[in-house]
Amino acid sequence: MSSNQDLPLPVKQDPKPRGFRADIQGLRAIAVGIVVLYHFWGHYLPGGFVGVDVFFVISGFLITSHLIAKPPKNLADVGHFWMRRVKRLIPASFLVILCSVAGIWIFAPQTVWQDWGLQAIAATFYFQNWFLALTKVDYLAEGDAPSPFQHFWSLSAEEQFYFVWPILIGLLIFAAMKYKKASKTVVLAGIGLVFLLSAGYSLYATATDPGAAYFSTFTRVWEFAAGALVAALGTQTHAAKKDVASLIGAWGGIAAIAFSTLAFTGDMPFPGYIAAIPVLGTVLVLLCNSTHKYSPNVFLNTKIFQFFGDNSYAIYLWHWPLLVLMPFTVDDFKWPQKLVALALTLILAVLTQKLIEVRFKKFIDTSAFLSAPRFLAAGSLILALFAGAFYMTSTNVAKDANDINKSLASVERTVGEDCFGAAALTDACGKKDAAQSADQQVAPAPVAAKTDKPVLYKDDCFASQTTDFQERPVCHYGKGKIKVALVGNSHAGQWFPALDTLAKEHGWEIDTYVANRCAIMGEDQRFDDEASVNGCGDLGDWVSGQIEKNDYDLVITSNRQSEPLAGQTMKTSEEPATEAYEKLLSTWADTGAEVVVIRDTAWPGATLENVPDCVAENAGDLNECNGSSKEWIPMDPQFDAVKAVDDPDVVQVDMNDQLCEDERCYTVIGGIMAYWDHSHLSATYAQSLSETLGSRIEKALKSEELFPAA
């Protein structure tokens, strides 16, 4: 799971309310500390994302304790509860959203404006977690830079919990009174049922759709409910204790959190059963409430932990936008710059806590005009209008840049026909620098480049992990006597614009057998869930059956080995993957088809997050977006397998010289944007290579029959 997704939601309470527990404030300090360090230096704390789980448990405990002590008796009481949350949480969050939108406008490239404008609106109305569940788990979005609002997913989940929980607790207590049952028993039973239902769904969703499950409120409610169960057991169960059993339990809880922080990684499916470790660890600390002289309070009660606990909400709000936006303002974002970002986080957090969380809340409490409901309505409207205006501006920018044909013609006039596109890498062009200078236009423009994808995406031609690769669409293009199968993952699909041009020239019919992420090789590969592992592994056999059944003349295949084989690392996967491809290529050749393996293309993702973003940000020096061929050209076991097959009907084609020269690989070549994300060729650049690709395939096969004039 991407590190950019794992953010906490501390909840700010009154400075020192009755029954204040300093150990809880210390727990907040631990939670926000491990999350911040995880985002700044994740390799030291690979499981630091569990800080969010610690906060969820604490929130469930504190809110339920309050509701049991003062249960809502009617809708007015529920409304008062909601408004108290508004006064404590909303002003600071609205301030951060407003500042972040302004920061994007000033510092971030236009390529991110549309997406981030939408996320600003989602954060304002607390459905950011569902926005991410619906969009960011998409394979096509994985190369997008994380937004400054991504951390609002946890705030959204928590606000949704706050909206429902007082109603639930009120109904449970009302039911106990109506049916003359013990309130404690009914509340415990109700919360326990919610815990079990959510925990069960969390196990199911994490196993079947881990990307969406990470953000879902329904998969997280059991974590809130775990803390709520401690509160519902009654104050006697979590009263301060000095006995040895509580001492051991409290330290056991701290150890569980520490273990999770150090042992978990973002690759683990979450929040499935492994989330129980940090959740139960937090429950133990809350339940034991040890005041033994050797308890964790030795450090939890210290001034430094109390300081970070007091400011945890504001630290949480500010650290992520600074981490996302500051790299746009400096050339390098390394240790010194990160330390500056941390210092700014603390300064802004302290100012926000004192001026907004405390003073502004008092102002709302005492103001005759600005009540909490009015502030919520006015603030939401202002932010929505501001974010909406930002989004509309970004939409107009994208619209102006989307005429790709017009921009291509303009670039061709600028660089000259001999140096346009891949021609910039030929002797005819003098092999001048393929990355164009700042005063020359790039086509497609960076904003439009993100949508410059093969039509296969629009036509939903890919088998995907969302259906465990069980839905296997086959798309049909062209009409002719020569039957062609395009096979592989998205790095086969990226060649469709070039192959479509060849199909029209030579009378080909193309059927697509393509998948997202899964390399079609007939072997299990590592995925987050067992169903996807099996589905991807079965895909190779299914494709082979289709090739034999449909009697193809030509099979064109390419794969990026983006996942290791199951039980292997990327390094140890190379040899067994090559052997698997040997068998598969031989099987396809045995059907009578000619087989062409296109070598996997240079991969900017080795050093860049997103090519259009980089180009937009570095318009003055596009060399910043180039890379070394040693880093960018990946291993390709399928390409290597061709030599071992040793069959004249199974051949290789390498197109990387159309992306790289002299050990240097480019992202803008002859004025054309070569990639639409961090990995895949843009449709424009792929189509421009159709003549070169066709001539190399024809030469490798030594077959004129497959290349008749249309």
N, C-alpha and C positions, 0 to 999 in steps of 0.2 A: 504494500500500500504506500501510495506516494507520500513522502514526508510533508508535502505541503498541505496535507489534509488534516494533520493531527494537532488540533489546537484546543486549549482549555476554556472552560467557562467558570471562573470564580464568581461568586455572588457576594456583593458587598452588603454587610449587615450594619446595624447601628453600632457606633463606636464601642460601647461597652454595655450591651443590654443585660438584663437580669439573667443569671445563669450563664454568663459569658464563659467560654472555655478557651483558654489561651492555647491549648494543644490543637484545637481546630484551626485557629489562626496560623499556628505553626505548620499544620498540614497544608494549608493553602500556600504557604511560602514554598514548601517542598514541591507541590504540584506545579505552581507557576514557574519555579526555578528549573525543574527538569524539562518542562516544555520549551521554555525560552532557550535553554542550552541545547536542546535537541534541534531546534530550528537553526541556531547559529553554528553549532558544531555537532551535527548529528552522528558522526562516526564515533564520538566518545560515549554518547548515550543513545544507542540505536532504538531503545524502546521508550524514549522519553514521551512519546505520544500518550502513554497511559495516564499522564497528568490530568487529561480530560475526564477519565473515569473516576479519579479521586474526587474531582470537583463535583461530578454528578452525584456521587454517594453523599458527599457533605451537604449538597443542596437538598437532596431528598430528606435527609435527617433533620436539617434546620427548619425547612418549610413545614414538614409534617409535625414537628414539635410545636411550632407556632399554631398550626391549625387545630391540633388536639387541645392545646391550652385555651384557645379562643376560637371554637368552631363557628363557621359561618351559619347563621340561622335563616338567612333569606338572601335574595339576589343582591340586595343593597350591601350586605356584608361581603359578598363575593366581589362586588364592584370596588369596595373600599380596599380589599386585599390586592386587587389588580392595580389600583392607582398607587398603592404604596410601592409596588414593584416598579411602576412607571417612574416615580420620583427618584428612586434609588439607581435605576439602571439606564434609563433611556437618555437622559441629558448627556452623559459621557459618551455613549455609543453614537448618538447623533452628531456630536462634535467630531468624533474620529471619522465618521463617514463623510462629513462635509469637508474636512481637511484632506482626506484621501482623494476625493473627487478632484479637488483643486490641485493636488499634487500630480495626479494623472494628467490633467490638462496641461500642466506646465512641463512635466519631465518625461512622461511616457510616450512612446511612439504611437502614431495614429492606428497602427495595426491592432492594438488592444482596446481601443476606445469603445467599440460596439459591445464586446463581450463584458468588459469591466463596467460599462454603464448599466447594463442589465443587472449585473451582480450588485451594484450599488442600490438599485431599486429593490432587489431581493433581500438585501441586508436590512434596508429600512423597514420593510414589512415582515421581517422574521420568517421568511420561507427560503433562506439561503441553503439550508440543508437539502431541501427537496429540489431546488434548482441544480445543485451539484449532483444529486443522485440521478437526475434526468439527463444531465449534459456531460459532466466531467468524467463519468465512468465510460463514456463513449470512446472507443478505440481511436477515433479520428481526432479527439480533443486532447489526447495524452501529451502531445507536443506543445500545447499551449502553456504559456507562462502562468503561474498562479497569480490570482488577483489580490489586491490589498484587502479584499472583503472576504476572502476564503475562510478566515477564522470565524466569521459570523455564523458558520454552520452550527457550531455548538451552542452559541447564544440563541439561535433560532430554535433548536431542539429544546433548550431549557425554557424559553418563553412559552413554547407550546405546552410543555409540562405544567408550567405555572397556570396556564389558562384552564386546564382541565382538572388539575389536582384539587383545588379547593371545592369544586363542585362535587367531586367524588367523595372526599372526606365528609363534606356536609351531608350528602345523601346517605352515607354509611351510618353516621351518627343519628340522623333522622330515622332511618330504618330500625336501628337499635332501640330508640325510644318508642317508636310506634308499636313494635312487636315485643317490647319489654325484655330485651336481651341486653347482656352486658356490653356496653359501648366498646370496651377494649377488645372483647372477643370478636365482635362484628368488624371492627376496623382492621384488626389483624388478619381476619379471614379475607376481607376484601382486598387488602394490600397484597396478601400472600397469593391470591388468585391472579392479580395483575402481574406480580413477579413471575409466576410460573408461565403464564401465557406469553409474556414478552420474552422471557428467557428461552422458551421453546421456539418461538418465532425467530429469535436471534440465531439460534443454532441452525435452523432450517435455511434462513436467508443468507447467512454467512457461507454456508456450504453450496448454495445454488446460485447466488448472485452477490458475491462479496463486495463488488464495487459500490452498488447501491445500498447494500446493507450497512456499510460503514456510516453513512449519513442519515439513515432512517431513524426517525423518532421512535418507531415501534420496536426497533432492535435495541434501543437504549433505555427504554422506560424501566426495565428490570434493574438497572443500575441505580436510578433514583429510588426505586421501590426497596432496594436493599437497605439504603439509609433510612427510608421511611419505616421499615420493619423494626429497626433499632429504636426509633422514636416511639412507635406504637406499643412496644413492649413495656413502656412506662419508665419514669425517671429513676426508679429504684434499680433497674437493670443496668443503666449506664451512669449511675452515681459514682462520684469519686471514690476510688478504692486504693488501699495501700498494701494489699496482700500480694504474695508472690505469684499467684496464678494470674492476676491482672497484669503484673509486671511482665511476665513471660508472654502473655497474649498481646500486649501493646508492642513489645519489641518484635514479636512474630509478625504483626501487621506491618510495621515499618520494614522488616526484612522482605516481606512479600512485595511491597511496592518497589523496593530497591532491586530485588531480583528481576521484576518485570522490566524495569528501566534498563537494566544491563543485558538481559537475556533475550528480550523480544526484539524483533526486527519488523520493518515495514512490509516484508514479503509474507508475513504470517497472516492468514485470514483472520479478520477482526471485525466485530467484537464477539466472536463465537465463544467456545468454552474457555479459551485461554484468558479472556477478559475477567473470568471469575477470580483470578489470582490477585490483581490489584484491587478489584472490588471487595473481595473478602478481607484483604489486608486492611483497607480503609475501615471496613465494618468492625474489625477487631480493635482498632485504635479507638473508635467511637464507643464501642461497647465496653471495653475494659476501663477506659478513663482512668488510667493508672496515675496516682500521685505519689507512688513510691519514690524514695529519694534517688533511685537509680533508673527511673522510668525514662522514656523518650522525652519527657518534659524537661530533662536536663538541658536539652538544646531547643526544643520546641517553644519554650517559654522565654527564651532569650530575646533581647531587644532587636537583634538583627532579623530573627525569624518573625517577630511581631511586626517589624517595619514592612517586610516583604508581604506578610499576610494582609496588613492593613491596605497596602497599595496593589494587591494582586489583580484586582479587576482592571484598574487603569493600566498596569503593566501589560496585562493580556491584550487590552485593546490597542495599545500603541506599538508594541514590539513588531507585530507582523507587517503593518503598512510601511514602517521604516525599513524593515528587512527587504521588502519587495521594491520600494521606490528608490532607496538610496543607491543601488547599483546603476541606475540610470543617470546619476549625477557625478559618478567618479569612474575613472578608468579601470581601477582594480578594486574589488571588494573582498579584501582579505582580513587578516587579524587586526591591523590598525583601524581599518574602516569599520569593522564589526564592533570593535570596542567603542568607537565613537557612536555607533548606532545604539549600543547598550546604554551608554551614558545619556543620550538623548531620550531613550525610553524611560529611564528613571526620572529624569528632570520633568518630562511631560506628564509622567504618571503622578508624581507628587503634586504638581500644579493642578492637574485634573482632579485628584482626590480632594485637595483642599478647597479649590475654587468652584468646582462643579458638583462633585458628589456631596460635599458638606454644605457650602454656602448657598449654592443654587437651590439645593433641596430645601434649605431653610427659607429662602426667598419664596419658593412656591408655597410652602406651608403657611407663610404669613401674608402673602399677596392677596389683595381683595379681588384682583382681576385674573391673574395667571394661575388658575387651578391646574391640577394634574391632568384632567381630561382635556382642558383647553390647550395645555402645552403639548400633549400627545397629538391632538388633531392638527394644531398649527405647525408643530415641528415635522410631523409626517408629511404634511402638504408641501411645506417649503423644501424639504429634502427630496420629495418625489418630483417636484417641479424642476429643481436644480439638476437631479440625476437624469430626469427625462429630457431636459434641454441638452444635457451633455450627450445623451444617447442619440437624440435626433441630429445633433451636429455631426457625430461620428457616422451616422447613417448616410448623411449627405456627402461626407467626405468619401465614404466607400462607393456611393453611387457615382460620384464624379470620376472615380478611378476605375470603374468596372468595364469600361469600353476597351476590352483587351485588344481587339483588332486595330482600333485607332491608335492605341499606345504602341503597339508593335510597329505600325507603319512609321510613327514618329521616331522610334528608336532606330529603325533601319535606315532612315534618312540621316540620322545623327552619326551612326558608327560606320555607315557604308555597307553595301551588300556583301563585300568580300570579308568583312569582319563581323557580320551579324550572326548572333547565336554561336553554335559550335564552330563556325568558320573562323572565329577568333583564335582557335587553337591550331589552325592549319598553317602550313608554310606559305600559302597564298596571302595570308594576312600578316606574315612576318612573325607569327606567334607573339604578337604584342600581348601585354598583360590582359588576361581575360576578365578581370574585375574592372568595370568601367569607372572612370573618375567621377567626382561628385557633381560636376556640372552636366552630366549626361543622364537622361531619363532611363528608368528601369521599367521593363515591361514583362509581365504584368506589374503594375504598381504594387508595392508591398501590401496595401490594404486589400487589393483584389486577389493577390497571389494565394491567399489562404483558401480561396474558393476555386482555384484553378486545378480542379481534380478531374480524373477520368469520369466519364458518364456512368461507369460501373457503380459508383457510390450512389448517384441519384436513382439508378435503377434497382438498387438493393440486391446486387448480385453476389454479395459475400456471405458465406457461412460465418457465424460469429459465436463468441463465447456466451453471449446472452441467451442463446438457445442450446448451449453445450455442443455446438457444431452438429446438432441433429437436423436442423433445417438446412438443406443444401441446395440453394437456388442455382439453376443453370440458365444463363442468359444467352440469347442467340442473336447474332449480328451478321448482316450481309447475306448475299445470295450468290451461289456459284457452284462449280463442280468440285472444287477442292475443299475438303473438310478439315478444319483446324481446331484443335483443343488448346486453350490457354489454361495452364495449370500452375498453381502455387498459392502463396499468400499475397499480401498487398504489394510486394515487390515484383510479382508477376503482373498484377493488375495495373501497376504504374506504366507498363509498356503498351496498354491497350490503344491509346491515341495513335501511336506509331503503327501498330498492327492493323488498326482500322483503316488507316490510309493505304497500307499495302493490300488489304482485303479488297478495297474498292478498285485498286489498280489491276489486280491479278485474279479477281473472281473467287475470293475465298469466302467460305462460311465459317464464322468463329463461334464456338461454344466456350463459355467460361466456367472453369472449376476453380474458384478462388475462395480464400478464407482470410479473415482478419487474424493476424498474429500466428496462427497455426501453420507451421511449415508442413506441406503435404508430403509426407515421407513414409507413412505407415508405421511409425513408432510413437509411443507415448512421450509427451513433452510436459514440462512442469507448468501447471496452472494452479490457481487458487483453490479449485474444487475438483473432486475426483471425477465428476460427470464430464467436465471439460477435458480432463486428461484422457479419458476413455474415448470421448467423441472425436477429439483431434486424432488420436491414434487410429481410429477406425476409418478416418476420412481417406487415407491413402488406398486402402483396399477397395473402398467404394468407388473412388476415381478410376482405379485400374479396371474395375468391372465395367464402368461406363465407357472407357476407351476401347475395350475389347468389343463391347456391345455395338458401338456406333461406327466402328471401322474407319477411324480417322486416317487421313493422309499425312498429317503433320501434327506433332505435339510440341508446343513451345512452353517451356517451364522456367521458372525462376523462384527462388525463395530467399528470404532473409532468416537466418537462424537467430531469432530474437529471444527464444527460450531454450534452455538446455534440455536434454533428454531427462525423463523422470529418473530421479535418483542420482543424477550426474551434475557436474558443474559445466559451465560453457567450455572450459578447456578440455575436460575429459570427454565431452560430448562429441568432439570432432571426429574421432576415429569410428565409433559405432554409428554415427550419423552418416558418414561416408559409405560405410558398408550397407546401411539401409537403402541409401539412394542407388547404390550399384544394383541391388535386387530390383528396385522399382523401375529404373531406367531400362534394364534388360527386359522386364515384363512388358513394358510399353513397346519396346522395339519388336518383341516377339509377335505383336499384333499386326505387324507389317507397316507400322507408321514410322516415318522419319522423326527423330527426336532432337530438339535443339535446346540446350541449356544456356540461358543468358546469365552471365556472372552477376552476382549481386553488386549493386552500385555503391559508390562511395557514400558514407553515412555521416552527415554533419552532426548528428546527435551525439557523436563521441565527444564533442567539445562545445556544441551550441544547444540551447534549449529550443530555439525556433528560428528558422532562416529569415522569413519575412520580417519578424520583429528585429532581428539583428541588422538587416539591411536598412530598415526604417530608422533605427537608432544611430547607425554609423554611415549615414549618407555621405559624410565628408571623407570617409576612408573605408571603402568596402573590403579592403584587405583584412580588416578586423574580423570579417565573417568567413574567411578562408581557413583552410587547415592542411595539416600534413597528410599525405597519402598513407603513411605508416599508421596513423591514428584512424583515418576515415575509411580506408578500404577494409572491409571485414572479412573474416574467414567465410568460406563458402564450400561446405562439404559436398553439396550437390555438383558444383562445378568440378571439384577434384575427383568426383566419382566417375566422370566421363572417361578418363584415361584408363581406369581399372576395368571398365566395361569392355573397352577395346573392340568397338563395333563401328563400322563406317557409317551406319545409320544413326549413330548417337554422337552429336558433335557439340562443340563449345563455341560461344560467341562472347567476347569481352568488349564492353562499351565504355569502360572507365577512362579510356583515353579521350573520351568526349566530355569528361568532367574534370580531368586532372592532367597536368603536365609537369615534368621536372620535379616530381615528388611533391607537388602542390596541387590541392584540390580547391575548386571554386564553387561559389554559390550563385554568382551572377556571371554569365558567360556571354560575351558579345552583346551585352545589354539585356539579355533575357534572364529572368529569375528562374533558376534551375530547379528549385524545390518549393513545394507549397507548405511544408512543415519542417520538421527536423530530420526527415528520413526519405520522403517520397518525391520523385520527380514531378515537376509541374506538368500539367497536360500540354501546355504550350511548348515546353522544352522537349518533352518526349515526342510530340508530333514532329518537331523540327528535325528529329533524328531518324525519321522513317526511311529516308533514302539510304542513309548509311547502314542502318540496321538490316534493311532488306538486302543490300548488296553483300553484307557479311554472312547472312544466313544462306544466301544462294551460293556464295563461294565455298562455305563450309560443307554444304551438302552436295555440291557439284551436280545440282539438279535444276534443269531448266523447266521441267514439267510442273514444278510448283510455282513457277513465276511466269505464266503466260500473260500476254497483254490482254487487258480486259476488253 
